Amino acid sequence: MNLPNKLTLLRVFLIPFFLLFMYLDIPFHYLIALVIFAAASITDALDGNIARKRNLVTNFGKFLDPLADKVLVIAALTVFVEIREVNMGAIPLIIITAREFMVSGLRLLAANSGVVVAAGIWGKLKTAFTMVTIVGILLWLSVCHDFSFGIGCSVQDAVNDIIVPVLIWISTALTVVSGGIYLKGYWNLIDSDK
């Protein structure tokens, strides 16, 4: 197994540990979850670059890399909805998850037609922005709960009620735009007569 595939597997392996520390009620659990999520996000940046530069692109990597990204991001957003310490409703999560199903379906149709659906710039931008947003939210949770720096209620309310929702909705908008671009680019694969 080559290095990019090992990095992708590492990302998959880190997801349960990220979830575990999000739920554990131990000191610095948000900080530990942040470090795990950041490490997983870094492997996402590394594996693709290494695979392309060293000509190590494999079918295994083409399959698992986008799947690992989707599971990592959806796991984090689902936890944010559930723990209720992040002002994020379920609607962005539903939109983001629906887009991921749609793109996965398009990839499957494309593969059946012998076409490879490469990640476009909008998809990469969406993934990068969403992962940075999640890292920011985890950092905020760590600052507020793990360290308790005495941040006033007004600052906490401003971040929770304005900044976090704005970042989540920007991620959602990028998700919709990139999904629309994928759909437009591969619309010819969707034929109601077939």
N, C-alpha and C positions, 0 to 999 in steps of 0.2 A: 504494500500500500504506500502510495507516495505522500509527501509532506502536506500538500494542500488537502488531500482527503483526510489525513490524520487531524488537521486543524478543524475541518468541518465536523468530524466525529467528536472532537473535544468540545465544540460548541454545543452539540446535541447532549453530550454528557454533562455539561454545566447547567443545563436548564433545570433538572430536578433539584440541584443544589441551590440555584437561585430561588426557586419556589419555596424550598425548605426554610431558607433564612428570611424570606419575606413573612413567613407565618410564625417562626419561632419567637417566643417572647423571652429573648435573652439580651444582655447588653450588646449594643452596637450591631444588632441584627440587620438594620437597614444599611449600615456601612458595609457589612460583609456582602449583602445582596448587591450593593452598588459595585463593589470590586468584582464580583462574579459576573454581573451583567456587562461591565466594561470590558473585562477579559474576553467574554464571548463575542462582544461587538468587534474587538480588535482582531479576533480570529477571522471574522467575516471580511474585514478589509485585507487581511494578509493572504488568505487562501486563494482568492481569485487572482490577485496580483502575481503570486508565486506560480500558480498554474499557467497563466498566460506567458509570463517571462521565460519559464523553463520548459514550455511546451508539454505540460503535464495535465492537460485537460482530459478528463475521462467521463464516460457516461455516468459512473457512480457519482462523481462530483457535480455533474450537470443536474442529476436528480436530487441529491441530498443537500447541496448548498442552498438553493432557494427554499427548500422545505425547512431546513434548520432555521433560516432567517425568519420565516413566517411563524414557526412555532415559538421561537424566542420572543418576538414582538407581541404576538397575540397572548402568550402566557403573561407577560408583564402588564399589558393593558387590562387583561381580565382580572388580575390581582388588584390593580388600581381601582377598578370598579367595585370589587368585593370588599376591600378593606375600608373603604369610605373615608380614608384620610386624604384622599386626592379628589378634588372636585371635578370628577369626570363621570358623566353618565354613560349608559350603555350604547347610546346611538353611535358615537364615533367607533366604538368597538365593533358594532354590527356592520357598519359601512366598510371598515377596514377588512374585516373577515370576509364579507361578501366579495370585495374586490379580489382578495387572495384566491377564493374559490373560482372566480371567473377567470383569472389569469391562469390558474392551474388547469382549468378546463380547456382554455385556448392552447396551452402548451401540449396537452394530450391530443387534441385534434390536430395540431401541427405535426406532432411526432408521428401520428398515423398517416399523415400526408408526406412524410419525409422532410418536413421543414423544422429547422431548429429556431426556437424563439429565444433570441439573445436578450439579455437585460439591456434596456435602453437607458438613456441618460436620466429620464424622468423617474424610472423605477429605482435607479441608483440614488437619485436625489431624495426620493421618498423614503427609502430605507435609511439613508444616512441621517436625514432630518429627524425621523421618528426615533432612531436609536439615540441620537444626541438629546432629544426631548426626554426620553425615558431616563437617561443618565442624569439629566438635570433634575427631574422629579425625584429620583432616588437620592440625589445629593441633598435636595431640599428636605426630604423626609429624615435623612440622617442628621442634618443640622438641627431640625426641630425636635426630634425624638431621641436620637442617640446622644447628642451633646448638650441639648437644652441651653443654648447660648443666651437665653433670656430675651429672645426676640419678641417684641411686643405683639399684641393681638392684632393691631392695625396692619402691621407688616405681614403677619401670617395670613390675615384675611385677604389682603391685596394679592399676595402670591397665589393663594388657594382659589380665590374667586375670580381673578382676572388673568394673571400670567399663565397659570397652568391650563385653564380652558382655552386660551388663545393659542398656545403651543399645540395642544391636542387637536384643535380644529384646523390649524395650518397643516399638521400631519395628515389629517383626514382629507383636506382639500388636495394636497399633493397626491394622496392615494387615489382620489377620484380622477384627477387629471391624468396620472400615469395609467390608470386602468382604462380610461377612455382612449388614450393613445394606443394602447395594446389592442383594444377592441377594434378601433378604426383600422389599424395596420393589418389585422388578421381577420377582418370581417368576411373576406372571401371564403374562409374555412367554414363559416356558418351558413349552411345551405339548407333551407327548410324542406327542400325536395329530396334530400338524401337521407 
